[in-house]
Amino acid sequence: MSDLELDLENLLFDLENPRFNGLPDQRAALQQIVENQGEKLWKLAQDIARQGLNPTERVSVIRDEKGDNHVVVEGNRRLAASKLLCNPARLNDMNVASSLKARLKKLAEHFDLTLVDPMPCVLFDSREEANHWIELRHTGENEGAGIVPWDGQATARFRGNNSSFQALEFVRGKGVLSDDVNAQLENFPITNLDRLLGDPDVRAALGLKKIGGKLQSSVSSDHLARALGRIVTEIAMGTITVSDIKRKDDRTRYLDRIRDDLPDQNTSSPILYDLSSPAQRGGNSQPTKIKPNHNRSAPTSSNRDTLIPRGCIIFIEESRIDNVYKELRGLDVVKKPNAVAVLSRVFLEMSVNHYMKTFGLSGKDELKPRIDLVCNDLQNKKVDKDILKAIRLATSQPGAPFSIDLLNGYVHNKFVHPDANSLKTAWDSVQPFFVSLWQQVKLHKSGTAT
């Protein structure tokens, strides 16, 4: 046997698949797999789209006797999901439930084909050679020779010793994640965080050590929480995907991009602390299921000293606007409300203008009509209507901290004095708008925008 990578189109379904009682051709094989698996196939396709193929399980193939192709003798479900993600037009003439067909096509719109094509395979000389391993894979424990599932205690110990689970619990305990991010943790792509924390260079840059299965550090816990909070936020919100961190050089580039949020190694203490300790997890000594946690959200507007919560990370490729955003994010709104108010208007206008330029929109010179134009375009891209309603209200209601008249007053009227708490409350309402706007810009530049 040997490992190799094969083009997806050169991989054939196994017409002798034990799941079915004989299959006449390739089209029938795909149809039968989709009908038989239904929602399970959807879940598999969704997982592949988010995290790529399972790197611990290669597809098993043998050479096709009739040509230069290869027959997949183990991994036909993965092959079906991958073929549909890469070419959703296959669904057009298939007998598939309309809801499942629509979801698969939607998932395929932004799918990165390089995640599955070419596909990692292991080549066997014959079906007989492969059968031994396929039997062990699908017929239970086989007195220990097959796959022995974990019991509940083993599962709990794995999660307790898994670096990614420890990191998630740590940042949640530190309260650096926004409500929007917490709401995404139910379906958090944990293996993306595994890829990063499994890289020794990434751990070193974060000031992390893995000792006896536990993540430990000596850098400032607040600095570490800020860095991990940014990483978790970007993974949860889809700012980075598996294709952004798949290879070593990808992860090196990512570290360079977030270098401003990496911990200062010069502040390290000679004493190591354990990220999974109750003290670091806010007193919760039991690992928790990944799910929305509204009790441990980002600092509320009443008790933070910045306009933008630390857990809010917006990826902005345009360097000038990114610099404005970082300055705004770092300013103390209580001590410097005037600077924050003026820079807020600058950031809003620059973001709107950049979006219009990116998508070729044109409109009036006034800021409010341009915001409405951008909102209309975002609505066409299926951005949540409540997010767009919030920015429309915030920028139009007289006297509201983010109303255009008041934003202009901060700049031009010496009698208009910004209030720190009002500014923070207003930002909490419009933050999802900025996140959505810049996500669409990123998708457009990557060629996957709707």
N, C-alpha and C positions, 0 to 999 in steps of 0.2 A: 504494500500500500504506500501511497505517497500523497503529500499535500500539494495543492495547486489552486489557482484561481481561474474560473471559467466564465465566459460571457453568458449572461442570463439567457439570451436567445438560443444558445447552444445546449441548454439544459432541458431535458424532456421529463414529463411526468411518467411515473412507473405504471404501466398499464396492468401490472400484476400486483398492484397495491392491495395489501391484505384488508384494508378498510372496506373494499368493494368486491363484489362478485363478478370480476371481469369488466374491463373497459375497452371499448372498440377503438378509440382514437384520442388524440391529445385534447381536442375541444371537449369531448365527453368527460375526460378526466378532470379538467378544470371545472366544468359544470357540476360534476358530482361532489368535488371537494367543497365548493361554495355552498351547495345545497346541504350537504352533510354537516358542515361546520358552522354555518350561519354566524351567530354572534361571536362564537369563539374565533372565527377567522377575522372578524372585525377587530377584536381585542388584540390578536396577534399583529395585524397590519398596523394598528395604532401604536403598539409597542415598538415595532420595527421603525416606524416613521419618527418616533421620538428618540429612540436609543440605538438604532441600528440592529444588525444581526447579533445574536448571542455569540460572543467571541470564544466561549468555552465549548461550543458544539458546531463543528463543521458539517455541512451537508455531505452525505455519503453517495458516491456515484460509481457507476461502471460504464465501460464504453458501449455505445450502441452498435450492435453488430451490423446494422444496415447503413451506417454512414459515419460521419465525423463527429456526431453529437455524443452527449453523455446522458445516461438515464439516472435519475435521482431515485435511489432505492431507500433512502431514509432522509426525510426533510421535505416531503411533498407539500405540506401545509405552508412551510416557509417559502417554498418556490411559488405556490399559488398567490400568496399575499404579495410577494415581491413583483411578480409579473403584473398583477393588477395595479399596484402602486406606480410602476413604471409605464404602464400602458392601460389606463382606465377605459379606453375605447373598447377593450375586450368585453366590457360589461354590457355594451349596447344591445347585442343580440342574444344575451344570456337570460335564462329564466331565473331571475334573482328578485327578491322582495324589493320594492321600490325604495323603501327607507334605507335598507342596507346598501343598495346601489348608489343612492345619493350621498351617503356618508363616505363610502369608499372613494367616490369621485372627488368629493371635497377634500379628503385627506391627501389625495394624489396631487392636488393643485400645487402644493408647496413642498412636495417630496423631493429630497436630494437623491438622485439616482445612484450617485457614487457610493451610497451606503450598502447597496446590494449588488451592484454591477461594476466589476466582476464579482462573482460570489465565491467565497472561500469554500473549498471542497476537499474531501479526502477520497482518493481514487483507489478502488479495490480491483483486483485482477479478475474477480468473478462474483456473481451473485452469491454463490456458496460461501465465499470468503467473508462477505459482508453480513451474511445471515446470522452468524454467531453473535455479532455485536448488536444487530437489530433486535434479536430475540432478548438479549439482556436488557436492552433499552425499554422494551414494551411489555415484558411478561412478569413484572414484579421483582421481588427480592431474590428469588432463585437461591434460597438458603445463604444469601450473602454475596453471591457472585453478581447479582443484578444491582439495581438502584434501591438502596434502603432509605426510606424517607425519614426526615427528622421528626422527633416528637416535639411537643410544645416547649419543653425546657431547652432542647437544643436550638430551636428557633429563637427563643428569647436570648440565649447566650450569644448566638450569631449576631443578632441585632445589637446586643450590648457591646460586642467586640468589633463591629463593623465601623470603619472610620467615618463613613458618610452619615450613618445614623447618629454617631457621637457628635459630629460637627453640626448637624441639624438641631439636635437637642440643645447644644451649646448656644447657637445664635438665637433660638427661640427663647431660651432662658434669659438671654441678655436683652430681649425686647427690641431688637434692631430691625425686625421684619415688619413691613407695613401690613395693613389689613388685606390689601390686594394680593400680596405675596402669600400670606397665611391661607387665603382662600384657594390658592393654587396647589397647596401642599398635599391635598388628597391624591392627586395624580402626578406627584413630583417625579421626574425622570431620574431616579436615584443613581443609575449607572453612569450618568454624565458626571455627577459629583465623584463617583468611584474612579472614573478615568483621571480626574484632576488629582485627587488625594492619593491615588495609587502611584503617582509620579514623584520620585524622591526630590526632584528639583522644585516641584510645586510646593511640597511640604516644607522644604528648606526656605523658600521665599516667604512662606507664611509663618515661619518660626515654629513649625510643628515637628514633633518626633513621635514615632510609633514604637512604644515599649510594652512588650507583653500584651499586644492586642489593644492597647489603650493609646489614644491620642493625648500627648502632653506638650506643654509649651512653657517657655519662660518669658515670652514677650508680654507686654501689657495686654491684659484680657480684653480691655475696651478696644485697643487697636486691632487685636485679632478678630474680635466680633465684627468690627467695621469691615474688615477684608472678607471674612467668610460671609457676612451679610450681603455684600455686593455680589459675591459669586452665587450664593443661593438665589438671590433675587433675579439675577440675569438668567439662570437656568430655569427657574420657575416661570418667568414671564416670557421665555422663548427668545430672549435677546441673544443667547448663545445656544447652539444645538450640538449634537454629537459631531457633525461635520466641521465645527469650528475648533474642536479640541481632540480630534480623532488621532492625530499623529504627534510625535514628540515636538516637531518644529511648530505645529499649531499651538500647542500648549505654551511653548516659549513665547510666541507672539502674543498670546493672551495675557501672560504674566506682564509683558512689557506694556500692554494697554491699560492694565489696572495698577500699574506701579505706584500711582499717587495714593492708593488706598492700602498698599501693603504695609505691614507693621514695620516700625523702625527698630531694626535689630540692635541698635545701640542702646535701647532702653531695656534690654533683657536683664532679668534677675538671675542670680545663681540658683534660685529655687524653682523647680519644675512644678507645675500644677496639672491636674488631670481634668481634661475637658468634660469627662463624664461624671465627675464628682457632684454630689447634690449641691454643694456650694456654688459651682459654676453653672448648674442648671436651674438656678432660682429655687433650690430647696426640693425639687421633685426628684426623688431617688429612683423612681421606676421609669424605664423607657416607655415612651408613649407612642401610640399609633400615629403615623403621619396623617394629619387631618387638620382642617381649619381650626385655629386657636385664637379666638378673639379676645382672650384675657391677656395674651402676651403679644400685643401689637406694638408698632413703633410708638415712640413717645407721643402723647397727645399734644395738641396745639397749646394746651395750657401750661405744660411743664417742660417743653423743649426751648432751647435758646436760639434755634435757627429757624428760618422760614421753612426750609425743606427738611423733612425727617431724614435721619442718617440712613435709614433703610431704603430710601428712594434712590435708585440708580437708573439713570437714563443714558443709554448709549447714543452718543452724538458723534458722527464721523467728521462733521465740519468743524475744524479746529477752532476757529474764531468763536463760534457759538458755544462750543464745548467749554472753552475758557470762561466765557460769561457764566455759563451754568455752574461751573465749579466754584467760581468766585461767589456767586449768589448762594450756593449751597454751604459755603464756609463762613459767611458773614453772620455775626451775632445780631439778630433782628431786634433784640431788646436794647442793645447799646447803639446800634446803627440803623434805626428804622428808616431814615431818609435814604441812605445808600441802598438799602434793601428794596424800598419802594420804587426808586428810580430804575434800579437794575432789573426789577421784575417786569417793568414795562418794556425795557430793552429786550429781555429774553423772550417775552411774548411776541413782540413784533418780529424779531429775527426768526423765531421758530415758524411763525405763520408765513413770512416771506419766503423762507427756504422751502417750505412745503409746496407753496404755489409754484415756485421755480422748478422744483423737482418734477411735479406732475403737469407742468405746462398750463397752469390756471392763470387767468387774467381777470382783473376787476378794478374797482375804484381805488383811489389812493388812500381813502380813510381806512383806519384799522378795523373798525367794527364790521363793515361790509366784507372785508377780507376774511375775518374770522368766520362769518356766516358762510362764505364761499367754501372755506376749508371744512367746516362742519358738514356741509352738504356733501362734499366729496368723501369725507370719512363715513358718512351714513351710507353712501353707495358701496363702500367697502365693508359694510356690515359691522362697523364699530357700534358698541352698545349705545342705544339712543339716550339712556339716562346720563351717560358720560357727556354727550354732546349738549344735552339740555342744561347740565350743570355749568358748562363754560358759557353757554349763551346767556343764562341768567346772571352769572357772576360778572360778565362784562357789560351787561345792559341795564341792570337795576340801578337807579339813581342812588348814590351814596354808598353802594357796595364797594369794598376795598379794591376789587379788581374791575370795577366799572371803567370804561374808557375815559369818561369825564374825570373821574378821580385820579386815574393813572396819569392823565395829562396834567392834572392839577399838582400832583407831586413834583412835576418837572417845572411848571411855569408859574404856579401861584404860591406866593410867599406866605399866604395865610392858611394853606392846606397842610395839616400836620398828620403824617401817617401814624397809625396805632399798631403796635407790635402784635398784640393778640388778634386784632381784626385781620391783619395781614396773614397770620398763620392759619386762622380759620378759613380764610378765603383760599389759601393755597391748597388746603386739604380737599376743597371742592373741585379745584381745577387740575390737580396733579394727574388724575387718570387721563385727562385730555392730552397733556404733554407727553405722557407715556405712549398713548395710542398714536399720536402724531409721529413721533420719532420711530416707533416700531414700523409704521407704514413706509417711512422713508428708507429704513434699513431693508425691508422686504423688497422694495422697488429696486434698490441698488444691487440686491442679490439676484434679481430677476424672478422673484416669486410673489410679487405683489398681485393683489386681486384686481 
